[in-house]
Amino acid sequence: MPGKVIKGERFQIGEVWQSPRGFLYKVVDVAGKEAVLRMGTHGLGRKTKRWVDAISGWSLYVEEE
């Protein structure tokens, strides 16, 4: 039985992540073990796929107020 998912432990729909190279990606879909990410905070850029738990070097992005 899987445990509770902690925020920042894997890609989840609606989150914005910063890649190790400094680019921002929004998670637009999660299908099985694959997450679909789109470049930019609004998710309008190019599309890429990653494993949902492949977050090594990535960090959650929080906009400054």
PDB file with SEQRES, HELIX, SHEET and CRYST1 records, atoms N, CA, C and O in Angstrom:
SEQRES   1 A   65  MET PRO GLY LYS VAL ILE LYS GLY GLU ARG PHE GLN ILE          
SEQRES   2 A   65  GLY GLU VAL TRP GLN SER PRO ARG GLY PHE LEU TYR LYS          
SEQRES   3 A   65  VAL VAL ASP VAL ALA GLY LYS GLU ALA VAL LEU ARG MET          
SEQRES   4 A   65  GLY THR HIS GLY LEU GLY ARG LYS THR LYS ARG TRP VAL          
SEQRES   5 A   65  ASP ALA ILE SER GLY TRP SER LEU TYR VAL GLU GLU GLU          
SHEET    1 AA1 5 LYS A  47  TRP A  51  0                                        
SHEET    2 AA1 5 GLU A  34  MET A  39 -1                                        
SHEET    3 AA1 5 LEU A  24  ALA A  31 -1                                        
SHEET    4 AA1 5 VAL A  16  GLN A  18 -1                                        
SHEET    5 AA1 5 SER A  59  LEU A  60 -1                                        
CRYST1    1.000    1.000    1.000  90.00  90.00  90.00 P 1           1          
ATOM      1  N   MET A   1       0.848  -1.182   0.000  1.00  0.00           N  
ATOM      2  CA  MET A   1       0.000   0.000   0.000  1.00  0.00           C  
ATOM      3  C   MET A   1       0.890   1.240   0.000  1.00  0.00           C  
ATOM      4  O   MET A   1       1.701   1.417   0.910  1.00  0.00           O  
ATOM      5  N   PRO A   2       0.748   2.110  -1.021  1.00  0.00           N  
ATOM      6  CA  PRO A   2       1.609   3.292  -1.088  1.00  0.00           C  
ATOM      7  C   PRO A   2       1.321   4.277   0.033  1.00  0.00           C  
ATOM      8  O   PRO A   2       0.179   4.447   0.459  1.00  0.00           O  
ATOM      9  N   GLY A   3       2.381   4.920   0.498  1.00  0.00           N  
ATOM     10  CA  GLY A   3       2.226   5.918   1.553  1.00  0.00           C  
ATOM     11  C   GLY A   3       1.712   7.232   1.001  1.00  0.00           C  
ATOM     12  O   GLY A   3       1.489   7.381  -0.200  1.00  0.00           O  
ATOM     13  N   LYS A   4       1.530   8.173   1.900  1.00  0.00           N  
ATOM     14  CA  LYS A   4       1.053   9.495   1.518  1.00  0.00           C  
ATOM     15  C   LYS A   4       2.133  10.225   0.717  1.00  0.00           C  
ATOM     16  O   LYS A   4       3.309  10.181   1.077  1.00  0.00           O  
ATOM     17  N   VAL A   5       1.735  10.896  -0.369  1.00  0.00           N  
ATOM     18  CA  VAL A   5       2.688  11.628  -1.206  1.00  0.00           C  
ATOM     19  C   VAL A   5       2.944  12.998  -0.585  1.00  0.00           C  
ATOM     20  O   VAL A   5       2.018  13.780  -0.369  1.00  0.00           O  
ATOM     21  N   ILE A   6       4.205  13.273  -0.305  1.00  0.00           N  
ATOM     22  CA  ILE A   6       4.602  14.557   0.271  1.00  0.00           C  
ATOM     23  C   ILE A   6       4.826  15.539  -0.865  1.00  0.00           C  
ATOM     24  O   ILE A   6       5.379  15.174  -1.902  1.00  0.00           O  
ATOM     25  N   LYS A   7       4.397  16.793  -0.678  1.00  0.00           N  
ATOM     26  CA  LYS A   7       4.567  17.814  -1.720  1.00  0.00           C  
ATOM     27  C   LYS A   7       6.048  17.937  -2.057  1.00  0.00           C  
ATOM     28  O   LYS A   7       6.889  18.088  -1.170  1.00  0.00           O  
ATOM     29  N   GLY A   8       6.353  17.871  -3.344  1.00  0.00           N  
ATOM     30  CA  GLY A   8       7.733  17.960  -3.788  1.00  0.00           C  
ATOM     31  C   GLY A   8       8.434  16.621  -3.904  1.00  0.00           C  
ATOM     32  O   GLY A   8       9.622  16.569  -4.224  1.00  0.00           O  
ATOM     33  N   GLU A   9       7.716  15.539  -3.648  1.00  0.00           N  
ATOM     34  CA  GLU A   9       8.297  14.195  -3.733  1.00  0.00           C  
ATOM     35  C   GLU A   9       8.202  13.629  -5.151  1.00  0.00           C  
ATOM     36  O   GLU A   9       9.007  12.785  -5.542  1.00  0.00           O  
ATOM     37  N   ARG A  10       7.223  14.095  -5.910  1.00  0.00           N  
ATOM     38  CA  ARG A  10       7.026  13.671  -7.300  1.00  0.00           C  
ATOM     39  C   ARG A  10       6.232  14.743  -8.027  1.00  0.00           C  
ATOM     40  O   ARG A  10       5.606  15.595  -7.396  1.00  0.00           O  
ATOM     41  N   PHE A  11       6.257  14.702  -9.362  1.00  0.00           N  
ATOM     42  CA  PHE A  11       5.515  15.673 -10.159  1.00  0.00           C  
ATOM     43  C   PHE A  11       4.015  15.446  -9.992  1.00  0.00           C  
ATOM     44  O   PHE A  11       3.542  14.314 -10.097  1.00  0.00           O  
ATOM     45  N   GLN A  12       3.264  16.523  -9.732  1.00  0.00           N  
ATOM     46  CA  GLN A  12       1.811  16.448  -9.615  1.00  0.00           C  
ATOM     47  C   GLN A  12       1.196  17.561 -10.455  1.00  0.00           C  
ATOM     48  O   GLN A  12       1.778  18.637 -10.590  1.00  0.00           O  
ATOM     49  N   ILE A  13       0.018  17.300 -11.019  1.00  0.00           N  
ATOM     50  CA  ILE A  13      -0.645  18.245 -11.920  1.00  0.00           C  
ATOM     51  C   ILE A  13      -0.810  19.613 -11.261  1.00  0.00           C  
ATOM     52  O   ILE A  13      -1.232  19.719 -10.109  1.00  0.00           O  
ATOM     53  N   GLY A  14      -0.467  20.656 -12.017  1.00  0.00           N  
ATOM     54  CA  GLY A  14      -0.626  22.034 -11.561  1.00  0.00           C  
ATOM     55  C   GLY A  14       0.614  22.634 -10.931  1.00  0.00           C  
ATOM     56  O   GLY A  14       0.696  23.854 -10.783  1.00  0.00           O  
ATOM     57  N   GLU A  15       1.580  21.812 -10.557  1.00  0.00           N  
ATOM     58  CA  GLU A  15       2.805  22.325  -9.935  1.00  0.00           C  
ATOM     59  C   GLU A  15       3.742  22.912 -10.985  1.00  0.00           C  
ATOM     60  O   GLU A  15       3.744  22.487 -12.140  1.00  0.00           O  
ATOM     61  N   VAL A  16       4.536  23.892 -10.566  1.00  0.00           N  
ATOM     62  CA  VAL A  16       5.567  24.470 -11.427  1.00  0.00           C  
ATOM     63  C   VAL A  16       6.913  24.103 -10.812  1.00  0.00           C  
ATOM     64  O   VAL A  16       7.145  24.330  -9.625  1.00  0.00           O  
ATOM     65  N   TRP A  17       7.800  23.534 -11.631  1.00  0.00           N  
ATOM     66  CA  TRP A  17       9.110  23.068 -11.181  1.00  0.00           C  
ATOM     67  C   TRP A  17      10.215  23.800 -11.919  1.00  0.00           C  
ATOM     68  O   TRP A  17      10.053  24.193 -13.074  1.00  0.00           O  
ATOM     69  N   GLN A  18      11.339  23.980 -11.242  1.00  0.00           N  
ATOM     70  CA  GLN A  18      12.524  24.563 -11.866  1.00  0.00           C  
ATOM     71  C   GLN A  18      13.509  23.430 -12.130  1.00  0.00           C  
ATOM     72  O   GLN A  18      13.858  22.669 -11.228  1.00  0.00           O  
ATOM     73  N   SER A  19      13.950  23.331 -13.381  1.00  0.00           N  
ATOM     74  CA  SER A  19      14.881  22.272 -13.771  1.00  0.00           C  
ATOM     75  C   SER A  19      16.286  22.601 -13.270  1.00  0.00           C  
ATOM     76  O   SER A  19      16.547  23.735 -12.870  1.00  0.00           O  
ATOM     77  N   PRO A  20      17.189  21.625 -13.289  1.00  0.00           N  
ATOM     78  CA  PRO A  20      18.571  21.893 -12.868  1.00  0.00           C  
ATOM     79  C   PRO A  20      19.252  22.986 -13.697  1.00  0.00           C  
ATOM     80  O   PRO A  20      20.190  23.624 -13.219  1.00  0.00           O  
ATOM     81  N   ARG A  21      18.793  23.211 -14.932  1.00  0.00           N  
ATOM     82  CA  ARG A  21      19.369  24.254 -15.792  1.00  0.00           C  
ATOM     83  C   ARG A  21      18.692  25.608 -15.598  1.00  0.00           C  
ATOM     84  O   ARG A  21      19.094  26.589 -16.222  1.00  0.00           O  
ATOM     85  N   GLY A  22      17.667  25.679 -14.740  1.00  0.00           N  
ATOM     86  CA  GLY A  22      17.022  26.951 -14.436  1.00  0.00           C  
ATOM     87  C   GLY A  22      15.749  27.245 -15.210  1.00  0.00           C  
ATOM     88  O   GLY A  22      15.154  28.307 -15.022  1.00  0.00           O  
ATOM     89  N   PHE A  23      15.312  26.336 -16.074  1.00  0.00           N  
ATOM     90  CA  PHE A  23      14.079  26.541 -16.829  1.00  0.00           C  
ATOM     91  C   PHE A  23      12.877  26.141 -15.982  1.00  0.00           C  
ATOM     92  O   PHE A  23      12.975  25.253 -15.136  1.00  0.00           O  
ATOM     93  N   LEU A  24      11.736  26.805 -16.215  1.00  0.00           N  
ATOM     94  CA  LEU A  24      10.514  26.507 -15.476  1.00  0.00           C  
ATOM     95  C   LEU A  24       9.594  25.633 -16.318  1.00  0.00           C  
ATOM     96  O   LEU A  24       9.444  25.851 -17.520  1.00  0.00           O  
ATOM     97  N   TYR A  25       8.980  24.645 -15.677  1.00  0.00           N  
ATOM     98  CA  TYR A  25       8.060  23.732 -16.343  1.00  0.00           C  
ATOM     99  C   TYR A  25       6.823  23.555 -15.482  1.00  0.00           C  
ATOM    100  O   TYR A  25       6.920  23.437 -14.261  1.00  0.00           O  
ATOM    101  N   LYS A  26       5.647  23.536 -16.125  1.00  0.00           N  
ATOM    102  CA  LYS A  26       4.391  23.275 -15.422  1.00  0.00           C  
ATOM    103  C   LYS A  26       3.947  21.855 -15.739  1.00  0.00           C  
ATOM    104  O   LYS A  26       4.016  21.421 -16.889  1.00  0.00           O  
ATOM    105  N   VAL A  27       3.488  21.131 -14.719  1.00  0.00           N  
ATOM    106  CA  VAL A  27       2.994  19.765 -14.903  1.00  0.00           C  
ATOM    107  C   VAL A  27       1.546  19.866 -15.381  1.00  0.00           C  
ATOM    108  O   VAL A  27       0.684  20.360 -14.655  1.00  0.00           O  
ATOM    109  N   VAL A  28       1.281  19.398 -16.602  1.00  0.00           N  
ATOM    110  CA  VAL A  28      -0.062  19.505 -17.167  1.00  0.00           C  
ATOM    111  C   VAL A  28      -0.820  18.178 -17.164  1.00  0.00           C  
ATOM    112  O   VAL A  28      -2.045  18.170 -17.287  1.00  0.00           O  
ATOM    113  N   ASP A  29      -0.107  17.054 -17.026  1.00  0.00           N  
ATOM    114  CA  ASP A  29      -0.782  15.759 -17.032  1.00  0.00           C  
ATOM    115  C   ASP A  29       0.117  14.709 -16.393  1.00  0.00           C  
ATOM    116  O   ASP A  29       1.342  14.776 -16.490  1.00  0.00           O  
ATOM    117  N   VAL A  30      -0.513  13.740 -15.739  1.00  0.00           N  
ATOM    118  CA  VAL A  30       0.209  12.588 -15.204  1.00  0.00           C  
ATOM    119  C   VAL A  30      -0.549  11.354 -15.672  1.00  0.00           C  
ATOM    120  O   VAL A  30      -1.724  11.180 -15.349  1.00  0.00           O  
ATOM    121  N   ALA A  31       0.128  10.499 -16.433  1.00  0.00           N  
ATOM    122  CA  ALA A  31      -0.479   9.276 -16.948  1.00  0.00           C  
ATOM    123  C   ALA A  31       0.384   8.101 -16.522  1.00  0.00           C  
ATOM    124  O   ALA A  31       1.483   7.902 -17.039  1.00  0.00           O  
ATOM    125  N   GLY A  32      -0.123   7.331 -15.579  1.00  0.00           N  
ATOM    126  CA  GLY A  32       0.652   6.203 -15.067  1.00  0.00           C  
ATOM    127  C   GLY A  32       1.885   6.694 -14.341  1.00  0.00           C  
ATOM    128  O   GLY A  32       1.781   7.422 -13.354  1.00  0.00           O  
ATOM    129  N   LYS A  33       3.057   6.297 -14.826  1.00  0.00           N  
ATOM    130  CA  LYS A  33       4.309   6.715 -14.188  1.00  0.00           C  
ATOM    131  C   LYS A  33       4.996   7.836 -14.950  1.00  0.00           C  
ATOM    132  O   LYS A  33       6.136   8.183 -14.641  1.00  0.00           O  
ATOM    133  N   GLU A  34       4.311   8.415 -15.956  1.00  0.00           N  
ATOM    134  CA  GLU A  34       4.889   9.501 -16.746  1.00  0.00           C  
ATOM    135  C   GLU A  34       4.163  10.809 -16.480  1.00  0.00           C  
ATOM    136  O   GLU A  34       2.937  10.847 -16.381  1.00  0.00           O  
ATOM    137  N   ALA A  35       4.940  11.878 -16.366  1.00  0.00           N  
ATOM    138  CA  ALA A  35       4.374  13.218 -16.212  1.00  0.00           C  
ATOM    139  C   ALA A  35       4.652  14.002 -17.489  1.00  0.00           C  
ATOM    140  O   ALA A  35       5.738  13.912 -18.061  1.00  0.00           O  
ATOM    141  N   VAL A  36       3.659  14.771 -17.931  1.00  0.00           N  
ATOM    142  CA  VAL A  36       3.825  15.635 -19.098  1.00  0.00           C  
ATOM    143  C   VAL A  36       4.047  17.048 -18.576  1.00  0.00           C  
ATOM    144  O   VAL A  36       3.210  17.600 -17.862  1.00  0.00           O  
ATOM    145  N   LEU A  37       5.197  17.628 -18.947  1.00  0.00           N  
ATOM    146  CA  LEU A  37       5.557  18.972 -18.502  1.00  0.00           C  
ATOM    147  C   LEU A  37       5.577  19.898 -19.705  1.00  0.00           C  
ATOM    148  O   LEU A  37       5.968  19.502 -20.803  1.00  0.00           O  
ATOM    149  N   ARG A  38       5.148  21.149 -19.484  1.00  0.00           N  
ATOM    150  CA  ARG A  38       5.227  22.156 -20.541  1.00  0.00           C  
ATOM    151  C   ARG A  38       6.043  23.317 -20.026  1.00  0.00           C  
ATOM    152  O   ARG A  38       5.907  23.725 -18.872  1.00  0.00           O  
ATOM    153  N   MET A  39       6.892  23.846 -20.886  1.00  0.00           N  
ATOM    154  CA  MET A  39       7.797  24.916 -20.496  1.00  0.00           C  
ATOM    155  C   MET A  39       7.026  26.194 -20.161  1.00  0.00           C  
ATOM    156  O   MET A  39       6.059  26.543 -20.839  1.00  0.00           O  
ATOM    157  N   GLY A  40       7.465  26.889 -19.104  1.00  0.00           N  
ATOM    158  CA  GLY A  40       6.863  28.155 -18.690  1.00  0.00           C  
ATOM    159  C   GLY A  40       5.935  27.981 -17.504  1.00  0.00           C  
ATOM    160  O   GLY A  40       5.456  26.879 -17.236  1.00  0.00           O  
ATOM    161  N   THR A  41       5.680  29.078 -16.792  1.00  0.00           N  
ATOM    162  CA  THR A  41       4.826  29.012 -15.604  1.00  0.00           C  
ATOM    163  C   THR A  41       3.357  28.813 -15.962  1.00  0.00           C  
ATOM    164  O   THR A  41       2.571  28.363 -15.128  1.00  0.00           O  
ATOM    165  N   HIS A  42       2.978  29.150 -17.213  1.00  0.00           N  
ATOM    166  CA  HIS A  42       1.592  28.972 -17.646  1.00  0.00           C  
ATOM    167  C   HIS A  42       1.403  27.685 -18.435  1.00  0.00           C  
ATOM    168  O   HIS A  42       0.277  27.329 -18.781  1.00  0.00           O  
ATOM    169  N   GLY A  43       2.490  26.987 -18.720  1.00  0.00           N  
ATOM    170  CA  GLY A  43       2.419  25.720 -19.434  1.00  0.00           C  
ATOM    171  C   GLY A  43       2.066  25.861 -20.900  1.00  0.00           C  
ATOM    172  O   GLY A  43       1.345  25.027 -21.447  1.00  0.00           O  
ATOM    173  N   LEU A  44       2.566  26.914 -21.547  1.00  0.00           N  
ATOM    174  CA  LEU A  44       2.241  27.150 -22.952  1.00  0.00           C  
ATOM    175  C   LEU A  44       3.396  26.824 -23.896  1.00  0.00           C  
ATOM    176  O   LEU A  44       3.233  26.900 -25.114  1.00  0.00           O  
ATOM    177  N   GLY A  45       4.549  26.467 -23.360  1.00  0.00           N  
ATOM    178  CA  GLY A  45       5.730  26.202 -24.184  1.00  0.00           C  
ATOM    179  C   GLY A  45       5.809  24.766 -24.658  1.00  0.00           C  
ATOM    180  O   GLY A  45       4.821  24.031 -24.665  1.00  0.00           O  
ATOM    181  N   ARG A  46       7.023  24.386 -25.056  1.00  0.00           N  
ATOM    182  CA  ARG A  46       7.210  23.038 -25.602  1.00  0.00           C  
ATOM    183  C   ARG A  46       6.927  21.964 -24.560  1.00  0.00           C  
ATOM    184  O   ARG A  46       7.029  22.200 -23.356  1.00  0.00           O  
ATOM    185  N   LYS A  47       6.570  20.783 -25.048  1.00  0.00           N  
ATOM    186  CA  LYS A  47       6.154  19.678 -24.195  1.00  0.00           C  
ATOM    187  C   LYS A  47       7.298  18.698 -24.000  1.00  0.00           C  
ATOM    188  O   LYS A  47       8.074  18.454 -24.924  1.00  0.00           O  
ATOM    189  N   THR A  48       7.408  18.131 -22.795  1.00  0.00           N  
ATOM    190  CA  THR A  48       8.394  17.093 -22.516  1.00  0.00           C  
ATOM    191  C   THR A  48       7.789  16.098 -21.526  1.00  0.00           C  
ATOM    192  O   THR A  48       6.866  16.432 -20.783  1.00  0.00           O  
ATOM    193  N   LYS A  49       8.316  14.877 -21.525  1.00  0.00           N  
ATOM    194  CA  LYS A  49       7.827  13.843 -20.604  1.00  0.00           C  
ATOM    195  C   LYS A  49       8.953  13.404 -19.685  1.00  0.00           C  
ATOM    196  O   LYS A  49      10.110  13.319 -20.097  1.00  0.00           O  
ATOM    197  N   ARG A  50       8.603  13.127 -18.441  1.00  0.00           N  
ATOM    198  CA  ARG A  50       9.559  12.616 -17.454  1.00  0.00           C  
ATOM    199  C   ARG A  50       8.841  11.609 -16.565  1.00  0.00           C  
ATOM    200  O   ARG A  50       7.616  11.637 -16.445  1.00  0.00           O  
ATOM    201  N   TRP A  51       9.610  10.721 -15.943  1.00  0.00           N  
ATOM    202  CA  TRP A  51       9.023   9.827 -14.944  1.00  0.00           C  
ATOM    203  C   TRP A  51       8.535  10.685 -13.776  1.00  0.00           C  
ATOM    204  O   TRP A  51       9.179  11.679 -13.438  1.00  0.00           O  
ATOM    205  N   VAL A  52       7.416  10.324 -13.155  1.00  0.00           N  
ATOM    206  CA  VAL A  52       6.841  11.148 -12.087  1.00  0.00           C  
ATOM    207  C   VAL A  52       7.760  11.294 -10.881  1.00  0.00           C  
ATOM    208  O   VAL A  52       7.669  12.288 -10.160  1.00  0.00           O  
ATOM    209  N   ASP A  53       8.637  10.335 -10.648  1.00  0.00           N  
ATOM    210  CA  ASP A  53       9.513  10.415  -9.477  1.00  0.00           C  
ATOM    211  C   ASP A  53      10.947  10.822  -9.832  1.00  0.00           C  
ATOM    212  O   ASP A  53      11.841  10.719  -8.991  1.00  0.00           O  
ATOM    213  N   ALA A  54      11.176  11.284 -11.067  1.00  0.00           N  
ATOM    214  CA  ALA A  54      12.519  11.693 -11.510  1.00  0.00           C  
ATOM    215  C   ALA A  54      12.741  13.174 -11.210  1.00  0.00           C  
ATOM    216  O   ALA A  54      12.814  13.999 -12.120  1.00  0.00           O  
ATOM    217  N   ILE A  55      12.847  13.495  -9.923  1.00  0.00           N  
ATOM    218  CA  ILE A  55      12.957  14.903  -9.519  1.00  0.00           C  
ATOM    219  C   ILE A  55      14.350  15.274  -9.029  1.00  0.00           C  
ATOM    220  O   ILE A  55      14.537  16.353  -8.466  1.00  0.00           O  
ATOM    221  N   SER A  56      15.319  14.407  -9.230  1.00  0.00           N  
ATOM    222  CA  SER A  56      16.676  14.687  -8.777  1.00  0.00           C  
ATOM    223  C   SER A  56      17.203  15.968  -9.426  1.00  0.00           C  
ATOM    224  O   SER A  56      17.281  16.059 -10.651  1.00  0.00           O  
ATOM    225  N   GLY A  57      17.562  16.946  -8.610  1.00  0.00           N  
ATOM    226  CA  GLY A  57      18.073  18.218  -9.100  1.00  0.00           C  
ATOM    227  C   GLY A  57      16.991  19.249  -9.376  1.00  0.00           C  
ATOM    228  O   GLY A  57      17.302  20.424  -9.572  1.00  0.00           O  
ATOM    229  N   TRP A  58      15.730  18.839  -9.397  1.00  0.00           N  
ATOM    230  CA  TRP A  58      14.610  19.741  -9.654  1.00  0.00           C  
ATOM    231  C   TRP A  58      14.104  20.324  -8.338  1.00  0.00           C  
ATOM    232  O   TRP A  58      14.261  19.706  -7.285  1.00  0.00           O  
ATOM    233  N   SER A  59      13.498  21.511  -8.390  1.00  0.00           N  
ATOM    234  CA  SER A  59      12.920  22.097  -7.180  1.00  0.00           C  
ATOM    235  C   SER A  59      11.583  22.745  -7.502  1.00  0.00           C  
ATOM    236  O   SER A  59      11.380  23.277  -8.594  1.00  0.00           O  
ATOM    237  N   LEU A  60      10.678  22.691  -6.537  1.00  0.00           N  
ATOM    238  CA  LEU A  60       9.374  23.334  -6.701  1.00  0.00           C  
ATOM    239  C   LEU A  60       9.570  24.835  -6.799  1.00  0.00           C  
ATOM    240  O   LEU A  60      10.372  25.407  -6.060  1.00  0.00           O  
ATOM    241  N   TYR A  61       8.848  25.476  -7.701  1.00  0.00           N  
ATOM    242  CA  TYR A  61       8.964  26.918  -7.911  1.00  0.00           C  
ATOM    243  C   TYR A  61       7.796  27.617  -7.230  1.00  0.00           C  
ATOM    244  O   TYR A  61       6.639  27.244  -7.420  1.00  0.00           O  
ATOM    245  N   VAL A  62       8.113  28.636  -6.434  1.00  0.00           N  
ATOM    246  CA  VAL A  62       7.087  29.430  -5.760  1.00  0.00           C  
ATOM    247  C   VAL A  62       7.298  30.879  -6.161  1.00  0.00           C  
ATOM    248  O   VAL A  62       8.380  31.432  -5.968  1.00  0.00           O  
ATOM    249  N   GLU A  63       6.249  31.502  -6.727  1.00  0.00           N  
ATOM    250  CA  GLU A  63       6.358  32.903  -7.142  1.00  0.00           C  
ATOM    251  C   GLU A  63       6.461  33.805  -5.930  1.00  0.00           C  
ATOM    252  O   GLU A  63       5.811  33.577  -4.910  1.00  0.00           O  
ATOM    253  N   GLU A  64       7.299  34.847  -6.057  1.00  0.00           N  
ATOM    254  CA  GLU A  64       7.409  35.834  -4.986  1.00  0.00           C  
ATOM    255  C   GLU A  64       6.219  36.769  -5.064  1.00  0.00           C  
ATOM    256  O   GLU A  64       5.754  37.104  -6.153  1.00  0.00           O  
ATOM    257  N   GLU A  65       5.730  37.188  -3.916  1.00  0.00           N  
ATOM    258  CA  GLU A  65       4.561  38.080  -3.888  1.00  0.00           C  
ATOM    259  C   GLU A  65       4.975  39.518  -3.883  1.00  0.00           C  
ATOM    260  O   GLU A  65       4.122  40.406  -3.860  1.00  0.00           O  
TER     261      GLU A  65                                                      
END                                                                             
